[in-house]
Amino acid sequence: MTVERTICLTNRNSDFLDRHMRILRILCLTLLISAYGCAHAGGGGGDTFRDSNMDFGSLQSVAVMPFMNVSRDQLAADRVRDVFVIRLLATGGLYVVPTGEVMKAITTLGISNPGAPTNEEMAKLGTALKVQGIFTGMVREYGEIRSGSSVANAISLSLQLTEAQTGRIVWSASSTKGGIGLKDRLLGGGGDPMNDITVKAVDDLIDKLYK
Amino acid sequence: MLCSCLVFTLSSGCADKAARVSLSPAPPTSEASVLRIAVLPMENLSGKEAPLADIRNAFIRSIAGQGVFVLSDDALDQFMTRHRMRYTGGLDSSTAQSIRTEERIDAVLILSIELYQEGDIPKIALISRLVSTGDTPTILWIKSVAIAGNDSPGLLRLGMIYDPVELRDKAIRILMASFEEYLSRKAAKQGQEETGLRFGPKAAFRAPEAGQEKSYTIAVVPFFNTGMRKDSGDILLLHFVEELNRQGNFRVVEPGLVRNSMLNARVIMNEGISLADADFILNTFNVDFVLSGKVIDYQDTISPDTPPSVDFLVWAIQRVTKKVFWASESYNAGNDAVFMFDFGKVTTAGKLASKMAAAVARRIAGEQDQLLPDLQVSPRQTAN
């Protein structure tokens, strides 16, 4: 009688443990999926190219050319460029030539397409501005995006760093931030302000540059 | 005697850099010990119609009540016609000399209206400054005020101001109180604008080689305006002039002088200041820095529920290194960090710009470590 009772209790304990282990496994799986989703939400993973032969330590001064703009907002390129220039300067790692000086050099050298200068123009700019590197970029998306009834701000940006003297691309990266997330779909609200996601995208690119 | 003392102080200041910086200079008075000033017609930066003559007359009445001689309108009109003077937002050196010799005027009061709004909730923003006449016009006093009828609603909204004239008189009283303090030489160093952390720049660069001098001279050029609001580049310039002046260790060149020299040299800024333009200004005025920037957004109110917003970039170029000494990015809205009962809400773009400019000016002056300890910048910003 006592033995039967003991076996019954053991079986009950075993069932209890199994049930809880199953719940724990489901929870772990949910957490893993959530973590993967969070890591990839907002476009954190952009393509990055880094020339392994380039000595990035030799770069001291750089110029940032006007960005090309394929977004709907006509002022987007200037806005993103301004944020990038200030935040790159704020890192203290590189000296960035003032944008007014860059514009003066573009006018003086007669560069017709400052968003995508040729290798010759790069070399001339490098000499005129006394810089070792030149950043060019493109704003692909800037502003509100819609999906059904949901609205949110988004930015998509790609940058290239070219060695001024050789015209060789030594670094390239892109970043996309913002967009419609689960919260925006469920609760609405329009997402983060444009300024905030611009800063996030620019910081993301600067992080990739310094990695 | 006092006049000659003032001229001597200013001229000797130009020769000696250390002595050149005169902080909150004493009021220049003529031989009869009565300050003689001319009140220029108001500069309208509001982009709208405003009762400029009424506001100016109210100013003149208040100033005359403080025992100051004010040049009559007829005499001022004749002087302006004689010299074909059309710009009233600043003072150039030839006008400053002429008005001193011809009208025996010690200083000129320059008034600018930034915002004038009637309606349910009136708003007004004024900037005034006193500039000495003579060979080298110098800013003697500058003060701005930006108030709205709902600034202090109080219990049961008893503190609301619905009458634009009442609000205008309040604004003039605030300015005149500061002017009176200046005249009585109480305001050797004006009080600091309360900025808190929320109005600080979002990212900033200060050159590591920047010195920690006790005093600097600085020229501020009009900000490049890419925003929708007309004249916001000139408005932000005036806020920076005020806030840099308030720091106590900056001598700011009268903006009228800078404007005139840029016009004479045909300096055109397509997109911010170039090093050649900066070099020209640095050499012309023999200053340590030239400060410029770009206004991206300067919105007062689109609707009563929309808070004001200001967004700008600042660049400062140093004379010694010919390089960027300071660069920053600032953007704020009037309801930033306001969580309940509109406590701490800023109701006008002018007040918001003042606070943001003050935060930048403090950091340029080198006080960033104490005042803005947790500035949101990239972690790589080293001990700049």
HADDOCK unambig.tbl for C-alpha pairs under 7 A between the chains (distance, minus, plus):
assign (segid A and resid 86 and name CA) (segid B and resid 203 and name CA) 6.83 0.50 0.50
assign (segid A and resid 86 and name CA) (segid B and resid 204 and name CA) 6.86 0.50 0.50
assign (segid A and resid 86 and name CA) (segid B and resid 327 and name CA) 6.24 0.50 0.50
assign (segid A and resid 86 and name CA) (segid B and resid 328 and name CA) 6.14 0.50 0.50
assign (segid A and resid 86 and name CA) (segid B and resid 329 and name CA) 6.69 0.50 0.50
assign (segid A and resid 87 and name CA) (segid B and resid 203 and name CA) 6.07 0.50 0.50
assign (segid A and resid 89 and name CA) (segid B and resid 205 and name CA) 5.93 0.50 0.50
assign (segid A and resid 90 and name CA) (segid B and resid 203 and name CA) 6.47 0.50 0.50
assign (segid A and resid 90 and name CA) (segid B and resid 204 and name CA) 5.38 0.50 0.50
assign (segid A and resid 90 and name CA) (segid B and resid 205 and name CA) 4.40 0.50 0.50
assign (segid A and resid 90 and name CA) (segid B and resid 378 and name CA) 6.75 0.50 0.50
assign (segid A and resid 90 and name CA) (segid B and resid 381 and name CA) 5.56 0.50 0.50
assign (segid A and resid 91 and name CA) (segid B and resid 378 and name CA) 5.99 0.50 0.50
assign (segid A and resid 91 and name CA) (segid B and resid 380 and name CA) 4.68 0.50 0.50
assign (segid A and resid 91 and name CA) (segid B and resid 381 and name CA) 4.49 0.50 0.50
assign (segid A and resid 92 and name CA) (segid B and resid 380 and name CA) 6.73 0.50 0.50
assign (segid A and resid 92 and name CA) (segid B and resid 381 and name CA) 5.46 0.50 0.50
assign (segid A and resid 92 and name CA) (segid B and resid 382 and name CA) 6.38 0.50 0.50
assign (segid A and resid 98 and name CA) (segid B and resid 274 and name CA) 6.96 0.50 0.50
assign (segid A and resid 99 and name CA) (segid B and resid 271 and name CA) 6.85 0.50 0.50
assign (segid A and resid 99 and name CA) (segid B and resid 272 and name CA) 6.43 0.50 0.50
assign (segid A and resid 100 and name CA) (segid B and resid 271 and name CA) 5.03 0.50 0.50
assign (segid A and resid 100 and name CA) (segid B and resid 272 and name CA) 4.41 0.50 0.50
assign (segid A and resid 100 and name CA) (segid B and resid 273 and name CA) 4.73 0.50 0.50
assign (segid A and resid 100 and name CA) (segid B and resid 274 and name CA) 4.47 0.50 0.50
assign (segid A and resid 101 and name CA) (segid B and resid 273 and name CA) 6.87 0.50 0.50
assign (segid A and resid 101 and name CA) (segid B and resid 274 and name CA) 4.14 0.50 0.50
assign (segid A and resid 101 and name CA) (segid B and resid 275 and name CA) 5.94 0.50 0.50
assign (segid A and resid 103 and name CA) (segid B and resid 271 and name CA) 6.74 0.50 0.50
assign (segid A and resid 104 and name CA) (segid B and resid 274 and name CA) 6.75 0.50 0.50
